[in-house]
Amino acid sequence: MRRFLGPSLCTLALVLAPPVSQSAAVDAGGAASVISLKARDDAGRRAEGRGSSSEPSLAEIEALEQECLEQVAIQRKARGLPKLAYSEELLNVARAYSRRMAEEKFFSHVDPEGRTVQQRVREAGIRWTALGENLALSTGYVNPVAAALNGWMGSPGHRRNILAPDYQRTAVGAWIDLKGAVYFTEIFIKE
């Protein structure tokens, strides 16, 4: 039996085809770094989770996704990089993957059948020349977006994806499990 010991955050970064101006942060086989962080919202508080058995509302999901995109744009702007174009097609892939991880209780760039983001994006009919994916799983935080962004920006692989000058399009898909854990999937592509 697992006991809740407080807020936790896990993040994963994957670059399958590096942007032209960078060397690969992760090998083509999909090896990725995993970090665990303890973060708090701006006021230093932590949340105890939803604690309900109801499905999350689409409005909750969309608000988390939008806030995460805005925070990524702020990080890029602060470094003189352009805002990435939003992609509805990538949103569908990212949200579906976050939902699947939440419902099937796994957290990985590779799904239980062995499929990667490369395969998921290709199956959606999206063409790309460079592709990256950031994942975050945030439990017990008042502000899961802040926890995810702090984790991503504190990790070289995630930071590289967010700040890559060659990526053009992105989307963040989120899902909240029945215990209030928030799963984030951000996909980046260069066409």
C-alpha positions in Angstrom: 0.0 0.0 0.0 1.3 3.5 -0.9 1.0 6.4 1.5 0.8 10.0 0.4 3.9 11.7 1.8 3.3 15.1 0.3 3.6 16.9 -3.0 5.6 15.2 -5.7 6.6 15.9 -9.3 8.1 13.7 -11.9 9.2 14.9 -15.3 10.5 13.2 -18.5 12.0 14.9 -21.5 12.5 13.2 -24.9 14.0 14.5 -28.1 13.6 12.0 -31.0 15.0 14.2 -33.7 17.0 17.2 -32.4 16.6 20.6 -33.8 19.2 21.4 -36.4 21.1 23.9 -34.2 21.4 21.4 -31.3 23.1 18.1 -30.5 20.8 15.3 -29.3 20.0 15.5 -25.6 18.6 12.0 -25.7 19.7 9.1 -27.9 17.5 7.9 -30.7 16.6 4.8 -28.7 14.6 7.1 -26.4 16.7 7.1 -23.3 15.5 10.0 -21.1 16.3 11.5 -17.8 13.8 11.3 -14.9 13.8 13.8 -12.1 11.7 14.1 -9.0 11.2 17.5 -7.3 9.4 18.9 -4.4 7.9 22.2 -5.5 5.4 24.6 -4.0 3.2 27.3 -5.5 4.2 31.0 -5.3 2.7 31.3 -1.8 4.6 28.2 -0.6 1.4 26.2 -0.1 0.7 22.7 -1.1 -2.6 21.1 -2.1 -4.0 17.9 -0.8 -5.5 16.9 -4.2 -9.1 16.7 -5.4 -10.0 13.8 -3.3 -13.2 13.3 -5.4 -14.2 10.4 -7.7 -15.6 12.7 -10.4 -14.2 13.1 -13.8 -12.4 16.4 -14.4 -14.3 19.0 -16.3 -13.1 20.0 -19.8 -12.9 23.6 -18.6 -10.4 22.5 -15.9 -8.3 20.6 -18.4 -8.4 23.5 -20.9 -7.4 26.0 -18.2 -4.4 24.0 -17.2 -3.3 23.5 -20.8 -3.7 27.2 -21.6 -1.8 28.3 -18.5 1.0 25.9 -19.3 1.3 27.2 -22.9 1.4 30.8 -21.6 4.1 29.9 -19.1 6.2 28.3 -21.9 5.7 31.4 -24.1 6.9 33.6 -21.2 10.1 31.5 -20.8 10.8 31.8 -24.5 10.0 35.5 -24.7 12.4 36.2 -21.7 15.2 34.7 -23.8 14.3 36.6 -27.1 12.7 33.5 -28.7 9.4 33.7 -30.6 6.2 32.2 -29.3 5.5 28.8 -30.7 2.4 28.4 -32.9 -0.4 26.5 -31.2 -1.4 23.2 -33.0 -4.8 21.7 -32.5 -3.6 18.5 -34.1 -0.8 18.2 -31.5 -3.3 19.0 -28.7 -5.4 16.0 -29.7 -2.3 13.7 -29.5 -1.0 15.3 -26.3 -4.3 15.3 -24.4 -5.1 11.8 -25.4 -1.7 10.6 -24.1 -2.1 12.5 -20.8 -5.5 10.9 -20.4 -4.3 7.5 -21.2 -1.4 7.7 -18.7 -3.8 8.9 -16.0 -6.4 6.2 -16.6 -3.9 3.4 -17.1 -1.6 4.5 -14.3 1.7 4.7 -16.1 4.1 7.6 -16.7 6.5 7.1 -19.6 7.4 8.3 -23.1 6.7 4.8 -24.2 3.2 3.4 -23.8 2.5 -0.2 -22.5 2.5 -1.4 -26.1 5.9 0.1 -26.8 4.7 3.0 -28.9 6.6 6.4 -28.7 5.5 10.0 -29.4 7.1 9.6 -32.8 4.6 6.9 -33.6 1.6 8.7 -32.0 2.3 11.9 -34.0 2.8 10.0 -37.2 -0.5 8.1 -36.7 -2.2 11.5 -36.3 -0.9 12.4 -39.8 1.3 15.2 -38.5 4.6 15.7 -40.5 7.7 16.8 -38.8 11.5 17.0 -39.1 12.3 17.5 -35.4 10.2 16.3 -32.5 10.4 16.7 -28.7 8.2 15.7 -25.8 8.1 16.9 -22.2 6.0 15.0 -19.6 5.1 16.0 -16.1 3.1 14.3 -13.3 2.2 16.7 -10.5 0.5 15.5 -7.3 -0.5 17.5 -4.3 0.2 21.1 -5.5 -2.0 24.1 -5.5 -0.5 25.2 -8.8 0.5 22.1 -10.8 1.5 24.2 -13.8 4.0 26.1 -11.8 5.4 22.8 -10.4 5.6 21.3 -13.9 7.3 24.4 -15.4 9.8 24.7 -12.5 10.7 21.1 -13.0 11.0 21.4 -16.7 13.1 24.5 -16.6 15.4 23.0 -13.9 16.1 20.0 -16.1 18.5 20.3 -19.1 16.5 18.1 -21.5 13.2 19.7 -20.8 14.6 23.2 -20.9 16.3 22.4 -24.2 12.9 21.4 -25.6 11.2 24.6 -24.3 13.9 26.9 -25.5 14.9 25.2 -28.8 14.9 28.0 -31.5 14.0 25.6 -34.3 10.7 24.3 -33.0 7.7 26.0 -34.6 4.6 24.4 -33.2 3.5 23.0 -29.9 0.6 22.0 -27.7 0.1 20.9 -24.1 -2.4 18.2 -23.3 -3.4 17.7 -19.7 -5.5 15.3 -17.7 -6.5 15.0 -14.0 -6.8 11.6 -12.5 -9.5 10.7 -9.9 -7.1 11.5 -7.0 -6.2 14.9 -8.4 -2.8 14.1 -10.0 -2.2 16.2 -13.1 -0.5 14.7 -16.1 1.0 17.0 -18.7 2.3 16.2 -22.2 3.8 18.9 -24.3 4.8 18.1 -27.8 7.1 20.3 -29.9 7.7 20.0 -33.6 9.7 21.5 -36.4 7.9 21.0 -39.8 
